[in-house]
């Protein structure tokens, strides 16, 4: 839309006289310029839109930024609670509700005044939905909370080990904090640095060493667990699964392994016999269920995959021999059971108790990897689901998917035959 020459703030646009007839027409569209939609008149403006690739990029940024926000939020809450616990008893008796102002002193007078102004606006506009948030500490930023801790380090020194290490870790969080607070793009590298630094800070604030600090579970994953049963991840095939969750990470420190499948290739071909022996010697009890290589179901599967007669059965026999050799080397062979079943195979599953949370060193209750068998696709090409146990079951108290597959495993195990 054009404006008369006298109405332009800085005079008419370059190349135009300023009259309505000669004023330029701006058409909104893609960043490339003024494209017209099909059937659109030349004078109409096209609504700005994103391509599928732009939406995917935006979703990826939301995922990265959301994870970073969770970590930053945890650090801020922990530091705020620690300040409240150690500084309020010192200043509140003499200064009452203004104890934060007194603790900040002349150095922090300006930012405390700004925080107080934000607090007052929040009160007036009804933004304080929780009475517990009507507290001066709630309106201080992470750098300001850090400054309070540094100023009063003698109060924290008896409880925290290394001030310098805490400050360095908080410095690492500043990049992500600025990015998240302004909704800018966050890279996977910065996110990984943020998670490591936040985990270190949380451990140090709890009085533990940085190396012993175990990061919490993925809070976002737990929040949406009820909506998606207990599906923690979905991978298009086993290659992508093992890139994100290698077998050694899945089984590291596991207390129990129940596995069912045609040949259990993910275990037998990607985990050495020495590692299996060590896993069993560390107390992991295993129950392995193979499809009987002599059953008619094997031949049907060979026809589905276009394999020659006996190819699949020989592969299963090799994997069974591999785990039998492992069992023969154990002091307690009874903790390493091997059986075969004769039913039509419907899925392969690795159900682990005491598995490690993907992306961290923390242990969780149960973790499972499940793949369905597709008619024309090998196991390595089938989609893979990573399942995590949900406390209290799934939505509405119903069993999660991990419980469903565990029940299926137990049913097949009860009808299977042991291998001596």
Number of C-alpha atoms within 10 A of each C-alpha: 10 17 16 15 17 11 11 12 7 8 12 18 14 7 9 13 14 20 14 13 13 13 18 15 14 14 18 17 17 15 10 7 10 15 15 18 13 7 6 11 10 13 11 13 17 19 11 10 12 12 9 9 9 11 12 12 13 14 12 16 18 17 14 19 23 16 20 24 19 16 25 23 15 17 22 21 15 16 20 20 13 17 20 14 11 14 18 17 11 14 17 15 10 11 14 11 14 13 20 24 19 17 22 20 14 10 12 17 14 13 15 23 12 13 17 19 13 15 20 15 13 15 13 10 8 9 13 16 10 7 7 8 13 16 14 17 20 16 19 22 14 20 15 16 19 18 16 21 23 15 14 15 13 10 15 17 11 9 13 16 16 14 15 10 15 21 16 12 21 21 13 17 26 15 15 25 19 11 17 19 10 9 12 13 16 20 15 13 8 17 21 15 18 25 22 20 24 27 24 25 28 25 19 23 23 16 15 17 17 20 10 12 21 17 21 15 16 16 13 12 16 15 9 13 21 18 11 13 20 28 23 21 15 15 17 13 17 22 16 16 20 17 10 14 18 17 16 16 18 22 25 17 19 25 19 21 22 20 23 26 26 26 26 22 16 17 19 18 12 13 15 14 19 11 14 22 20 14 20 25 15 12 14 22 20 21 17 22 27 23 24 22 22 15 15 12 17 24 19 14 20 16 13 14 15 10 13 10 13 14 12 19 21 14 15 24 16 14 18 24 13 15 20 18 12 20 21 12 13 16 11 13 14 12 17 21 18 21 19 24 23 18 15 14 17 13 17 25 24 25 27 25 22 20 25 22 22 20 14 16 17 15 19 17 16 22 27 27 25 23 22 16 20 15 11 13 12 14 22 17 16 21 20 24 23 22 23 28 23 22 12 11 18 20 15 8 11 12 16 23 22 26 21 10 20 16 12 13 20 12 11 16 19 9 12 19 15 12 10 7
